[in-house]
Structure formats: structure tokens, C-alpha cells
Amino acid sequence: MKSILNKLNLLVLGTVLLLTFPGCSDDNTSDLKLDGDTWLTALELNDTYTGVIDRTNKTVTIAVPEVYDTDAMPRPLLRQAMC
């Protein structure tokens, strides 16, 4: 009985490895351009509140009033890549 279970485990492991191995590829083609200048240079909310960009700590801080209505902020359109 142990022999059958060992063979079954080996078969399952082999199948999983065969199915996962082809999924790993170095073919990383994309339309995303990463070779240019990618620094965030400015950030403003509604042309009223200016952000402070700290490149060392990789943070952006924007001071807004406590009663600022974040639901009224315009939302950027996000595009999803089509595979």
C-alpha cells in the first residue's frame, strides 16, 4: 500500500512540476517604457493643494483641511492591459 501511495505522490509532484515549469519565462515584453525619466516632479489636488515630494523617504505629503471632501476629487481613468 505504501508503494502505491509513494508512486501516486511522485506522479502528482511530477505533474505539478511539468505544468508549472513552462509558465516561468524570461519573455517579458510590454508596452511599458521603463528607460526614461520616472521621477514624480509635482502633485497637486484641484490646483489648490501642492504636495511635498520626498525622494529620499519615497513619500508624498499633501496637507488638506479636515473637512476636505475626498469623494469630490476627480478619479483618474485606469486602463487594464489586455492579454
C-alpha positions as CSV (number, residue, x, y, z in Angstrom):
1,M,0.0,0.0,0.0
2,K,2.8,2.4,0.8
3,S,4.4,1.7,-2.5
4,I,1.2,2.7,-4.3
5,L,0.9,5.9,-2.3
6,N,4.6,6.8,-2.9
7,K,4.1,6.3,-6.7
8,L,0.9,8.4,-6.6
9,N,2.7,11.2,-4.7
10,L,5.5,11.1,-7.2
11,L,3.1,11.2,-10.1
12,V,1.3,14.2,-8.6
13,L,4.5,16.0,-7.9
14,G,5.8,15.3,-11.4
15,T,2.6,16.5,-13.0
16,V,2.6,19.7,-10.9
17,L,6.3,20.4,-11.9
18,L,5.5,19.7,-15.6
19,L,2.6,22.1,-15.5
20,T,4.4,24.9,-13.6
21,F,7.7,24.9,-15.3
22,P,6.5,26.1,-18.7
23,G,4.8,29.0,-17.0
24,C,8.1,30.5,-16.0
25,S,9.6,32.6,-18.8
26,D,12.0,35.4,-19.2
27,D,10.0,36.7,-22.2
28,N,8.9,40.0,-20.5
29,T,7.6,42.1,-23.4
30,S,5.4,45.1,-22.6
31,D,4.4,48.5,-23.9
32,L,5.5,50.0,-20.6
33,K,8.6,52.2,-21.1
34,L,11.0,52.0,-18.1
35,D,14.1,53.5,-19.7
36,G,13.1,57.2,-19.3
37,D,12.9,59.7,-16.5
38,T,10.4,58.3,-14.0
39,W,10.6,60.8,-11.1
40,L,7.5,62.3,-9.7
41,T,8.1,66.0,-10.2
42,A,4.8,67.6,-8.9
43,L,1.5,66.7,-7.4
44,E,-1.5,69.0,-6.9
45,L,-5.1,68.4,-5.8
46,N,-7.6,70.6,-7.6
47,D,-4.9,73.2,-8.4
48,T,-5.2,74.3,-4.7
49,Y,-3.1,71.9,-2.6
50,T,0.5,71.2,-3.5
51,G,2.3,68.1,-2.5
52,V,5.7,67.9,-0.9
53,I,7.8,65.2,-2.6
54,D,10.5,63.5,-0.5
55,R,12.6,61.3,-2.8
56,T,14.8,60.1,0.0
57,N,12.0,58.6,2.0
58,K,9.8,57.9,-1.1
59,T,6.8,59.8,0.2
60,V,4.4,62.5,-0.9
61,T,2.7,64.6,1.7
62,I,-0.3,66.9,1.0
63,A,-1.9,69.0,3.7
64,V,-5.6,69.4,3.2
65,P,-8.3,70.7,5.6
66,E,-10.1,68.2,7.8
67,V,-13.3,68.9,6.0
68,Y,-11.9,68.2,2.6
69,D,-14.4,66.2,0.6
70,T,-12.3,63.3,-0.9
71,D,-15.4,62.0,-2.7
72,A,-15.5,65.1,-4.9
73,M,-11.9,64.5,-6.1
74,P,-11.7,63.6,-9.8
75,R,-10.7,60.0,-10.3
76,P,-8.1,59.1,-12.9
77,L,-9.1,56.6,-15.6
78,L,-7.3,53.3,-15.1
79,R,-6.7,51.2,-18.1
80,Q,-6.1,47.5,-17.8
81,A,-3.7,45.7,-20.0
82,M,-5.4,43.3,-22.4
83,C,-3.7,39.9,-22.5
